[in-house]
């Protein structure tokens, strides 16, 4: 019997291609908007203001195909069955994770998203891909939606505003099994300092973690639970 490869199913592949194209089409305007605000001294990556949240409320900000593909392969390599995603947006990276979990024989991807419109769009995308049965999408503040996690967790993908990275890892960390992997996006360059509270947790010896910044654009942190 041939191994499953859900990502290559026509419905999934076509949907992901469309969503990635939509996300990429937004990137220049988004970068220009944030650059203009930064030049005016209106921007802090430590805590995004209401204007930034309003602007981003309808943006996909999807994980790039190379990073999403890497996360997919990590889930398969770990034979992961219990996966958490922090920052679901329109559900693009969620589909990569759920496809890998299906290929592994089943399980659950718990994902959380704050924006109601993005939650609705994500649910529609999950359904279109035929992967809804593998996804537990939780709407609201992650400090509430991730309170009742049940371990052991095998894999975590974090693609969230830097200010929420520390609250997320504090909730997730205690449930990670030995050998579990956390991937956190955009931990390099100008985002290194805003991620400092996340790294304080990861580098604390009592939390039993080790990490390395992978050389993807913007940096991708690979954290392993001892």
C-alpha positions as CSV (number, residue, x, y, z in Angstrom):
1,X,0.0,0.0,0.0
2,X,1.4,3.4,-0.9
3,X,1.8,5.9,1.9
4,X,-0.7,8.7,2.1
5,X,0.2,12.2,0.9
6,X,-2.8,14.4,1.6
7,X,-1.1,17.5,0.4
8,X,-1.1,16.1,-3.2
9,X,-4.9,15.5,-3.2
10,X,-6.3,17.9,-5.9
11,X,-8.8,19.7,-3.6
12,X,-6.1,20.3,-1.0
13,X,-3.3,21.3,-3.5
14,X,-5.6,23.7,-5.4
15,X,-6.9,25.4,-2.3
16,X,-3.4,25.9,-0.8
17,X,-2.1,27.3,-4.1
18,X,-5.0,29.8,-4.1
19,X,-4.5,30.8,-0.5
20,X,-0.7,31.2,-0.8
21,X,-1.3,33.4,-3.9
22,X,-3.7,35.6,-2.0
23,X,-1.3,35.9,0.9
24,X,1.6,36.8,-1.3
25,X,-0.4,39.4,-3.1
26,X,-0.9,41.2,0.2
27,X,2.7,41.2,1.3
28,X,4.1,44.3,-0.4
29,X,1.2,46.6,0.7
30,X,1.5,45.2,4.3
31,X,5.3,45.7,4.4
32,X,4.9,49.2,3.1
33,X,2.2,50.0,5.7
34,X,4.4,48.9,8.6
35,X,7.5,50.5,7.2
36,X,5.7,53.8,6.9
37,X,4.5,53.6,10.5
38,X,7.9,52.6,11.8
39,X,9.5,55.6,10.0
40,X,7.1,57.8,11.9
41,X,7.9,56.2,15.2
42,X,4.4,54.9,15.6
43,X,5.3,51.2,15.8
44,X,6.5,48.9,18.5
45,X,6.9,45.1,18.0
46,X,6.7,44.6,21.7
47,X,2.9,45.3,21.6
48,X,1.0,46.1,18.4
49,X,-1.5,49.0,18.8
50,X,-5.1,49.0,17.7
51,X,-4.3,50.6,14.3
52,X,-2.1,47.6,13.5
53,X,-4.6,45.1,14.7
54,X,-7.3,46.8,12.6
55,X,-5.1,46.8,9.5
56,X,-4.2,43.1,9.9
57,X,-7.7,41.9,10.7
58,X,-8.4,40.8,7.1
59,X,-4.8,39.8,6.1
60,X,-3.9,36.2,5.5
61,X,-0.3,36.5,6.7
62,X,0.1,32.9,5.8
63,X,3.3,31.0,6.6
64,X,5.4,30.8,3.4
65,X,5.2,27.5,1.4
66,X,8.8,26.6,2.4
67,X,8.2,27.0,6.1
68,X,4.8,25.4,6.0
69,X,6.3,22.5,4.0
70,X,9.0,22.1,6.6
71,X,6.4,22.1,9.5
72,X,4.5,19.4,7.5
73,X,7.6,17.2,7.2
74,X,8.4,17.7,10.9
75,X,4.9,16.5,11.9
76,X,5.4,13.4,9.7
77,X,8.9,12.7,11.0
78,X,7.7,12.8,14.6
79,X,4.7,10.7,13.7
80,X,2.8,13.4,15.6
81,X,-0.8,12.8,16.6
82,X,-1.4,15.8,18.9
83,X,-0.5,19.1,17.4
84,X,-1.0,22.7,18.5
85,X,-1.0,25.8,16.3
86,X,-0.8,29.3,17.8
87,X,-2.2,31.8,15.3
88,X,-4.4,30.1,12.8
89,X,-5.4,33.1,10.7
90,X,-7.1,31.8,7.5
91,X,-6.1,28.2,8.2
92,X,-3.3,27.9,5.6
93,X,-0.6,26.3,7.8
94,X,-3.4,24.5,9.7
95,X,-4.0,22.5,6.5
96,X,-0.4,21.5,6.2
97,X,-0.5,20.2,9.8
98,X,-3.8,18.4,9.5
99,X,-2.7,16.8,6.3
100,X,0.4,15.4,8.0
101,X,-1.7,14.2,11.0
102,X,-4.0,12.4,8.6
103,X,-1.0,10.8,6.9
104,X,0.2,9.7,10.3
105,X,-3.0,7.8,10.8
106,X,-5.1,10.4,12.5
107,X,-5.1,12.7,15.5
108,X,-6.0,16.3,16.2
109,X,-4.6,19.8,15.4
110,X,-5.7,22.3,18.0
111,X,-5.5,25.8,16.6
112,X,-6.5,29.2,18.0
113,X,-7.4,32.5,16.4
114,X,-8.5,35.8,17.8
115,X,-10.2,37.5,14.8
116,X,-13.8,36.3,14.3
117,X,-13.8,36.9,10.5
118,X,-10.6,34.8,10.2
119,X,-12.1,32.1,12.2
120,X,-15.1,31.9,9.8
121,X,-12.8,31.9,6.8
122,X,-10.6,29.2,8.3
123,X,-13.5,26.9,9.1
124,X,-14.6,27.3,5.4
125,X,-11.1,26.4,4.2
126,X,-10.8,23.4,6.5
127,X,-14.1,22.1,5.2
128,X,-13.2,22.7,1.6
129,X,-10.0,20.7,2.1
130,X,-12.0,17.9,3.7
131,X,-9.8,18.1,6.9
132,X,-12.3,19.6,9.4
133,X,-12.5,16.3,11.4
134,X,-8.8,16.6,12.3
135,X,-9.0,20.3,13.4
136,X,-10.2,21.8,16.7
137,X,-10.4,25.5,16.0
138,X,-10.8,27.6,19.1
139,X,-11.9,31.3,18.8
140,X,-10.6,33.9,21.2
141,X,-7.7,35.0,23.3
142,X,-5.1,32.2,23.4
143,X,-4.6,32.8,27.1
144,X,-8.1,31.4,27.5
145,X,-8.4,29.0,24.6
146,X,-5.2,27.1,25.4
147,X,-5.8,26.8,29.2
148,X,-7.2,23.3,29.0
149,X,-4.7,21.6,26.8
150,X,-4.3,17.9,27.3
151,X,-0.9,16.3,26.8
152,X,1.3,14.8,25.8
153,X,1.8,17.2,22.8
154,X,4.0,16.1,19.9
155,X,4.4,19.3,17.9
156,X,3.7,23.0,18.1
157,X,3.7,25.7,15.4
158,X,3.8,29.3,16.6
159,X,3.1,32.1,14.1
160,X,1.8,34.8,16.4
161,X,2.6,38.4,17.3
162,X,5.7,38.5,19.5
163,X,3.9,39.8,22.5
164,X,1.8,36.6,22.7
165,X,4.7,34.2,22.3
166,X,5.6,34.0,26.0
167,X,2.0,33.5,27.2
168,X,1.6,30.7,24.6
169,X,4.8,28.8,25.5
170,X,4.0,29.0,29.2
171,X,0.7,27.3,28.6
172,X,2.0,24.8,26.1
173,X,5.4,23.9,27.6
174,X,4.3,21.8,30.5
175,X,2.4,19.5,28.1
176,X,5.2,18.8,25.7
177,X,6.4,15.2,25.6
178,X,10.2,14.4,25.5
179,X,11.3,14.9,22.0
180,X,8.4,17.2,21.1
181,X,9.2,20.1,18.7
182,X,8.1,23.7,18.7
183,X,8.6,25.8,15.6
184,X,8.3,29.6,16.1
185,X,8.3,31.9,13.0
186,X,10.2,35.1,12.5
187,X,12.6,34.8,15.5
188,X,15.6,36.4,13.7
189,X,16.6,39.9,12.7
190,X,14.6,42.8,14.1
191,X,12.2,40.4,15.8
192,X,14.9,38.8,18.0
193,X,14.5,41.4,20.7
194,X,10.7,41.4,20.8
195,X,10.9,37.6,21.3
196,X,13.2,38.0,24.3
197,X,10.5,36.9,26.8
198,X,9.9,33.7,24.8
199,X,13.6,33.0,24.8
200,X,13.8,33.6,28.5
201,X,11.4,30.7,29.0
202,X,13.0,28.5,26.4
203,X,16.5,29.1,27.8
204,X,15.5,28.5,31.4
205,X,17.2,25.2,32.4
206,X,14.2,24.1,34.5
207,X,12.0,24.0,31.4
208,X,14.2,21.4,29.7
209,X,14.4,22.9,26.2
210,X,17.1,23.5,23.6
211,X,16.7,25.7,20.5
212,X,18.4,26.7,17.2
213,X,17.4,29.4,14.7
214,X,17.1,27.9,11.3
215,X,18.2,30.0,8.3
216,X,14.8,30.6,6.7
217,X,14.0,34.2,5.8
218,X,13.2,36.0,9.0
219,X,14.4,33.1,11.0
220,X,12.5,30.0,12.2
221,X,13.2,28.7,15.7
222,X,13.4,25.0,16.2
223,X,12.9,24.2,19.9
224,X,13.2,20.6,21.2
225,X,11.9,19.4,24.6
226,X,14.4,17.2,26.4
